[in-house]
């Protein structure tokens, strides 16, 4: 809003255009959705599109309206059909099929103070880890993604000594018994955000076992998000990294 008012003062945009933008605040009503354009003013980060359950046409329209506001735009849990519809109206987007994200970075200003490290126990956990990594990058953070460093071979984790010593916050994704976040937390003196994944055999109960294991961690610097919620972990990590 401040930038818009300054642009009007400097005659870079017409008062009529400024009035039109103001008419869409604090939200823009599309009938099927109400876009919260003020969220970045309240939270420091824009609204994110949850694509699951929405039609490709709906996601494409929401995405285009958010692009017009000038900030970074992210859609999560997106299918190839969603990506096709968005690309038709906004060709510059990047679709990550494994992470199921559609992203457009219009402002590359670095917001975080340090590096967010995203670790995943196994390659099967990579879709959740990549969702976290994409989200954190869109939100203006430096991100290092390291795959397949689970507890079955701890020498692989210890080989990341430099990252363990320098990252400002960790996102650790693990399925099966969910042990990796506790191990990482025992080695570092910064926040660890644990993400249980729905990977594992029957007794993993689609991630419930990992969730309970992480919630019962004896490492006090561990906090836990919901099963497969790489987005939520990255959002919280971004807030920490700005402090």
C-alpha positions, 0 to 999 in steps of 0.5 A: 500500500505504501509503495502504491501511494508513493507511485501515485505521488510520483505519477507512476500510476494514475489516481484512478488505478490506485483507486481501483486497487484500493477497491480490492482491499482488504480482499477481492471477491471472485464469487467462489473465493475471496482473495486476502490481498492484505495477508502480507501486510498482517503476516509478512507473507502472502496468501497461498493457494491450496489447489486440492479440491479446486478446479483448474480454472479456479486455480488459474483465475486465483493465481492470475489475480494474485500475480497482478498484485505484484508479489510472489505466488504459490499454489500447493497440492497442485496437479498437472491439470492445475499447472496446465491451466495456470501456465496458459494465463501465466507462462512464467510459472514453475511447476514442480511435479514431485512437490505438487507446487506451482510457483512464481517469484516476482520479488527475489528479495532475501527476507531470511537472516540465514539458511533453512536446511531441509533434510529428509530421511529417505528418497520416499520422503522427498515430495514432502521435503521438496514442498517445504523447500519450494515454499521456503524459497518463495518466501525469500529464504536461502534453502539447502535440501539434503536427501536420504540421510536417515537413521539407517545410516547415520554416517550420511547425516554426519557428512553434512557437518558444515550444514549442521553447524551453520543452518539457522533452522531445520525442517526434518521430514521422516516416515517409518518410526520418525526418528531423524528429527530427534537425532538432528535436534541432539546435534544442533542448537537451533529450532528443528521442525519435524514433519512426519510423512505417510511413508512406511509399512502397516504399523506406520498407520499412514504417518501416525506412528512418526507423528507420535514419535516426533511429538514424544521427542526428548529433544526440547528444540523439536516442534512438530507439524501435521503429517505430510505438511511440508508447507506448514513447516516451511511457513513456520521456519520462514517466520523464525528465520526473519526474527 
